[in-house]
Amino acid sequence: MLRYAADWRTIFFLCLFAALATTGWVVNPTGPLLVGWVVVTAISSWICAVIAHNTVHCPVFRPRWANRLFQVWVSLSYGFPISEYVPGHNLSHHKFMQERQDVMRTSKVNFSWNLLNFLLFFFAVGPGVTAGNYRYKKVMKERLPQWNRQLLLEIIAVWGVKLGLAVIDWRKTLLFVVVPHLFAVWGITTVNFLQHDGCDNDHPVNHSRNFVGRLFNFFTLNNGFHGIHHETPGLHWSLTPAAHAERYHPTIHPALEQPSLAVYMFKTFIYPGKRVTFDGKPVLVQRAPDNDWVVASRDTAASELGAVGSGN
């Protein structure tokens, strides 16, 4: 039933989050073990957020019904309905990368201390993403009712389960569910700052920063190969390294192929900690209000939204 055998890794990571959250709830560790458990559970939930991103671009299963059920599972692991991911990400960010219709453009933050740009990026773009998503939901309620029904199913599942767990034990729910899920949504949003800030969105290949380390991409299902993902969003994640090597590596600026995420983050946010373009120039930020991406995207929405939950 899987469209690509590589998605057994996807299923493994979803099971890992379920195992960590469930075992943490049952064992209820204390002290340093509790801290470590919550941290690892949060990281695994962030991987599930990456899976949510992959799923809304490329369905995992062949049957449509299986994809619909799978989206509920991913939503419960990531912590938020993944159908909500489609409008702001697929229709705003992908279609209008770094332009005023992109509600996730990196120019929404402009602190002199670059670390604050990284830490607070989520809070700068979050309100616009949320408002746009729900406005789009209203627009598409009649135009694509099957997408709306899927979204409602995910909303009921996600918030119903969280509420039920909170009634049973609010403390465990906070530690092993809410905190990991909040980290997941913060992380999957903030990674956009790493992938695009200081890049040239008008260039055919220098529009995105790529993190090409093998270990990082094993755990993030090749999320580091971001440029090729923008060029071919529906390409399965298992195929992106080869596509990147063929179509991007020969001509991309070397600074946009980072071998280590950790080293890049240290240099960018700690020392020297300067906000510069990929070729070393200061980033010049022009603050401006959002343009209406909902109207701009509406004519192509049905095909994009219809891909969620699709199958053969």
Residue, then its C-alpha position, 0 to 999 in steps of 0.5 A: m500500500l505504500r507508494y515508496a518503500a522508504d516510508w517505512r522510515t516515516i512510520f518508524f518515527l511516528c511509532l517512536f513518538a508514540a512509544l516515547a510519549t506513552t512510556g513517559w506517561v506510564v513510567n513518569p520519570t523524575g529529575p534529570l531523566l524527566v528533562g531528558w525524556v521530554v527533550v527527546t520526545a519533543i525532538s521526535s515530535w518535531i520529526c513528526a512535523v517534518i513528516a506532516h510537511n512531507t505528507v501534504h506534498c506527497p501522499v504516503f499510501r496508494p488508497r485515498w482512505a489510507n491517506r486520510l487515516f494516516q493524516v489523522w495519525v500524523s496530526l496526533s503525532y505533530g500535535f496540529p491538524i496537518s491539513e491546516y499546513v496546506p494553505g499557508h505553506n503550499l499556497s503562500h510560501h511555495k508560490f510566493m517565496q520571500e515575497r509579500q504574499d509569503v506569510m513566512r518570509t524572513s523579512k518579518v523579523n529584523f532584530s539587531w541581535n540575529l539570535l533573536n531573529f531565529l528565536l522569535f521568527f515563529f511569533a512574528v509569522g504565526p498570527g499571519v499564518t493562522a489568520g490566512n489558514y482560517r480565512y482560506k478554510k472559509v473560502m474553500k468550505e463550499r469549493l472543496p468540501q472533502w478537504n474541509r471534512q478532512l480538516l474537521l476530522e483532524i481538528i476533532a481528533v487532535w483537540g479531542v485527544k488532548l482534552g481527554l488526556a488533560v482531564i485524566d492527568w493535566r501534568k503528564t499531558l503538559l510534559f509528554v504531549v503539549v510541550p513536545h507539540l509546541f516545540a514541533v510547531w515552533g521548530i517546523t516554522t523556524v526552520n524556514f528562517l534557516q533555509h531562506d534568510g540571506c538567500d537570493n529568491d530570484h536566482p534559479v538555484n541560490h534561493s534556498r539554503n541546504f543542509v547536506g549532512r547525512l546524519f541530519n538528513f537520515f533523521t529528518l527524511n532529507n529535509g535538508f535538501h530544500g532547494i530541490h523541494h521548492e523546484t519540485p514540491g511533489l518529489h518524494w523525500s527519498l528522491t531529493p538527494a539524487a535530484h539535488a546532486e544532479r540539478y543543484h550541486p553543479t551550479i549552486h553557491p558553495a555557502l548554500e550547501q552547509p555540511s552541518l546544521a549545528v556549525y551553521m547555527f553557531k556561526t550565524f547566531i553565536y559567533p560571529g552571529k552576524r546576519v549576512t547573505f550567503d555571499g557575506k553581505p549584510v542582509l537588508v530588510q524591507r518591512a512591508p505588510d502582507n499582500d493578499w495571498v488568499v486571493a492570489s492563490r484561489d484559482t489554483a487551490a483545488s489542485e493543491l488542496g486536493a492532493v491532501g488525502s489523495g491516492n490512486 
